[in-house]
């Protein structure tokens, strides 16, 4: 995962999507078949002790929360650190964390946070406002190049944090910001007493590597790193000073140890989960979920289908303004891609139900717009997946001047055969299968498509740098339900505006309208007005089809049936979001 | 015994290559045809007796309907007799002659899945046959190229000796040390995205052959060197025979048995190399089947646990081909020995 450390956050988010994870809030936990389908709504009183084994898809690039770019490192940040205001993964609302309360000024630009008292880092040192000031200084330092830095730039200006007293800080924004409270999530509070010296010396990026001895580490999360076995596992031990307590006042977490076992693929994870080597698993693929439910050991497992998450898969065409004569072949094909009727015909001919059934075993939902069903708060419910109609698609193409040749090949108004390639990332089998389905569907229109699965790094380079591709199948899924988490996708200047990223000014008029609406909702404090604006954005995106929305996969998770408080969420880190309250029921306790 | 088993192996291989040369005819369906109502269907059972116990001389199949358990049951209400040399999906024979005749098929809406179907409802038997074309001929042509290069270079090095020998043999060592897998990945990466699968296959063949010549070259060099010093060759040279004459008349014919044996050993190696590359996803495009990318599906947990049997077929075919070529190689060694 080290390559990832060098790529910006935008790409890291892309990768998250590429690995097909993406939790998303808002969906009703729909119990899976088999045992363990009871879904407790409130936390149960646990019994302390025990050891839980979870899976991690790769070794984290770093233990340093400031630099966590890859997904394993972000999971680790969640487990070993705490933030001031936290997004509860279950309710999807903000809740007090290290800040026990806060107030916002009337103009929405000044946040005053009162810190929890009597909080200690895992090494026993106290936590106070100096640590908060230090943390924001580090995150905002361009030299440190934290992937989270862009989150703290609001209206083009960095947020300003000031200490009022030892337990009060204020945060000033350049203007009102609709999702202000959500800014604080994932900003891990750092121990000034350990990191001030390396930061001053410019060596912060060398601190807290995965092999760093545990006595040089301190965090405010439920666990702290203990033993690292290269290529095998990272063991975390209970943080004896963790600030959270259960309703009876007992210190959390309940578990003594959390072992993160590195499993290189979703299949390796599933095999180990089935054999009992791993106790808890997020991001199970649909095929593996069905196989696990049918396996002989399924009685031991609690498998949960949480319904569609925030992830959405889509096909899109290269709509970049290509400079000069660099890519004449691509530029020639762009004449088709730029035609709305062409994109609509493609959208209409794709068999979304077949994708749902064949690729996801029915554990996905067809999409008609950019916001999946998992996001119940913000989805424009008027947007339905288009009904498949080959006839209507053909009529659209005919109207746009395309003709069907005698050999069954579609030809453009100039008589050139319509042929192009679709790239996708080879590591994601579901996407390669989706591409095979789209390829067959387009054949019905006389369009010959080559499917080219390539490595993820090379794919990102083509999409964002060289623009040397025709069409691509990819997925995205924000870390949060709030529209702001998708703003880099829909803003024409955004780094994830995949079909034509980082535009200096919007190329089309509808992109200009989307830009305006997205900017307006950013500062809109009235939630209903904000919803209307975002609905309008979705409406435009569904009409203009810069992305041909395909399906949104369900979020699937599982754990050993004797694990208490197992309530996975569609928001990351799905099964481990409430790791502090997970416990082994007396019927089975791990040694 | 050995020669008989070698002959048997040769016939089997001949038959197999003939099938692989005409995949459109031998496969009931096209490799990309998806029947989306039947993903992961089990192999279709052939019947001679119908539900009432009546014997039918032409075997027939029943249609499939999904049952509750996510599997399939036979729908005995309609029989579909096998049709031989009937019309079906169109294809081009040897890539040239348009045709739609298939060795065996059934009338629609019946579906003949001799080895079952995959995740997208594609017929696995058809994909195995088409995959054989890719895997077997990549091996065969790759080995032919390696032998042609190796034979020529080895014969020149052995016959002339001296500096030419040193240069050629050191070059062969360099080639043996080159990481050809990375070269292959790099060669694939610089190709345009819309490279047709046939060209991608050609690249695989060129790289297999282009990097496989050193071993046969070194062997043939040894043979050529020893022949070049034989008395009858020296005598011929004394009578004024040219180098070209000596190579053509005396040296190359003597290397024949070595070349045959090497060929029989190299082909299965290269078939396995292609399978390995496609298994890793750097061989032929996944849009067209090869035994390697079919075996690649076996890595998936749910396939491994519930549908492993159908993917065993490319594995079995591979074992069979490797075994047959090795028998052939042994036969060739014994004959020449």
Interface residues (C-beta under 8 A of the other chain):
Chain A: X265 X266 X267 X270 X271 X274 X285 X287 X288 X290 X291 X294 X295 X329 X351 X354 X357 X358 X359 X419 X420 X421 X423 X426 X429 X432 X433 X436 X437 X439 X440 X450 X451 X452 X453 X454 X458 X468 X469 X470
Chain B: X32 X34 X36 X39 X70 X119 X120 X121 X189 X192 X193 X194 X195 X196 X197 X281 X285 X286 X287 X299 X300 X301 X302 X303 X304 X305 X306
